[in-house]
C-alpha cells in the first residue's frame, strides 16, 4: 500500500507538472503562429488598404481572420465562422492606443486565442480555436499509465515485502516456539541478508548464551547438591543420635560430658560449614559482580578492610600487610570479597607461628597483589583445577570449606580484566598473585602519589 500510494502521488505530481509544461508550450507555439500570420496579413493590408484587401474564402479549417475598419465595422472571409465581438481592448488597439494585443476568449461552446495588430487606421485580427485536446489526450494517457504503475507498484511492493519479511515471519515463529516449548537447543536457520541476517545471528548468539547459562545453572545445582549432601548427612546423623538417646532417657549415661561437648562442637562446625557453603553458593549463583557500580579506588584500602574482616572471623589468624597505594577502577565490595577469600584460604594452610603475608605494589601499568602462606603448597597436578567450583585437592578434604572460595576469586578478577596466578612461595607454601590494570590516581592526589609511604602492619 505504501508503494502504491507513493507511485500514485508521484504520477499525479508528474501529471500536473507535465500538463502545465505542455499547455504552456502549446500556447507559446500558437501565439507565435498567430503573430506570424498577422504580420503576413498586415503586409497585404498595407499594400491594398483595409477596405480593399481581398480576404480569401474560409477553407473550412485553420486560422480565422478579421479586419477592423476605422469606423468600427469588421470584414471577414466568406464562409468563416463568426468570431466573438471585438473587445474593448481590441478596439483601443485599432484606435492606436497600443500596437498589438494577445487575448483569449473562453466560452462554454468555443474558446478562441485572438491576436490583434494595428495596421493603418484600423487593425487586423488572427484567431484560432483554443484546442485542449492534446492536453486532454496527454492527461488520459498519463492516467492510464498511472493506474498501471499503481497496480504494478502495489503488486511488486507486496511481493518484495512478503519476500523480505519471510525471514522475519520464520524468526517470529521460531521465537514463539522457544517461548512455548522452552527449547533453546536449536539455532534459527541463518538466512536472508543485511539487517535481517545480523538480527538472526544476534538471536542465535543470545540463544547460545542462554544455553551456556542454563548449563552453568544445572552444573551449579548438581555440584551444590553433591556438596551439601555430606554435611547434611553428618548433621542429620548426629541430630538423630541425640533425639534417639533423649527419647530413651539415656542421653546423660550414654554420652559423658566430654563426648557430648565434642558432639555439640561437631554440630556447630557442621552448621557453620553449611552456612558458609550457602553464602558462597548464593554469591556464585547471583553473579552480582557486574551489578556493583565501578569506581576509582585505592586497592590498599580494600586489602586493609579484608584483612580486618579476616581477623574478626578467625581471631587466631595472623596477617602481615605490606601494601602501597595503587589505584584501580573496580568494584570495592567484590574486590574485598576476593581478597578475603585468598586470606581465608591461606590461613587454613599456614602454620600457627607463620603469618599470612599480603603484599600490594605497582608494577608498570598493573596493580599486583600477593597472598603468601607457609603451608605445604599446591601440588602441580591440582594447579589447573584449583579455580574450579567445588574442587578440593585430596589434601584439603579434611579441612573446612566448600571449594568455592577460589572460584569466586577467579570470577571477580575476570570481571576486572585481570588475571590470577598460582605459584610456589619462597617459604614453601602457596603464592596466589592477582594482577589488575592500574588507573591514574584522582587529580587531587596526583602530587601526593609519588611520595606515598609504604604501610607495614602485622598482628592477630
C-alpha positions, 0 to 999 in steps of 0.5 A: 500500500505504501508503494502504491500510494507513493507511485500514485502521488508521484504520477499525479505530481508528474501529471500536473507538472507535465500538463502545465509544461505542455499547455504552456508550450502549446500556447507559446507555439500558437501565439507565435503562429498567430503573430506570424500570420498577422504580420503576413496579413498586415503586409497585404493590408498595407499594400491594398488598404483595409477596405480593399484587401481581398480576404480569401474564402474560409477553407473550412479549417485553420486560422480565422481572420478579421479586419477592423475598419476605422469606423468600427465595422469588421470584414471577414472571409466568406464562409468563416465562422463568426468570431466573438465581438471585438473587445474593448481592448481590441478596439483601443488597439485599432484606435492606436492606443497600443500596437498589438494585443494577445487575448483569449476568449473562453466560452462554454461552446468555443474558446478562441486565442485572438491576436490583434495588430494595428495596421493603418487606421484600423487593425487586423485580427488572427484567431484560432480555436483554443484546442485542449485536446492534446492536453486532454489526450496527454492527461488520459494517457498519463492516467492510464499509465498511472493506474498501471504503475499503481497496480504494478507498484502495489503488486511488486511492493507486496511481493518484495515485502512478503519476500523480505519479511519471510525471514522475519515471519520464520524468526517470529515463529521460531521465537514463539516456539522457544517461548512455548516449548522452552527449547533453546537447543536449536539455532534459527536457520541463518538466512536472508541478508543485511539487517535481517541476517545480523538480527538472526545471528544476534538471536542465535548468539543470545540463544547460545548464551542462554544455553551456556547459562542454563548449563552453568545453572544445572552444573551449579545445582548438581555440584551444590547438591553433591556438596551439601549432601555430606554435611547434611548427612553428618548433621542429620546423623548426629541430630538423630543420635541425640533425639534417639538417646533423649527419647530413651532417657539415656542421653546423660549415661550414654554420652559423658560430658566430654563426648557430648561437648565434642558432639555439640562442637561437631554440630556447630562446625557442621552448621557453620560449614553449611552456612558458609557453603550457602553464602558462597553458593548464593554469591556464585549463583547471583553473579552480582559482580557486574551489578556493583557500580565501578569506581576509582579506588585505592586497592590498599584500602580494600586489602586493609578492610579484608584483612580486618574482616579476616581477623574478626572471623578467625581471631587466631589468624595472623596477617602481615600487610605490606601494601602501597597505594595503587589505584584501580577502577573496580568494584570495592565490595567484590574486590574485598570479597576476593581478597578475603577469600585468598586470606581465608584460604591461606590461613587454613594452610599456614602454620600457627607461628607463620603469618599470612603475608599480603603484599600490594605494589605497582608494577608498570601499568598493573596493580599486583597483589600477593597472598603468601602462606607457609603451608605445604603448597599446591601440588602441580597436578591440582594447579589447573583445577584449583579455580574450579567450583567445588574442587578440593585437592585430596589434601584439603578434604579434611579441612573446612570449606566448600571449594568455592572460595577460589572460584569466586576469586577467579570470577571477580578478577575476570570481571576486572580484566585481570588475571590470577596466578598460582605459584610456589612461595619462597617459604614453601607454601602457596603464592596466589598473585592477582594482577589488575590494570592500574588507573591514574590516581584522582587529580587531587592526589596526583602530587601526593602519589609519588611520595606515598609511604609504604604501610607495614602492619602485622598482628592477630 
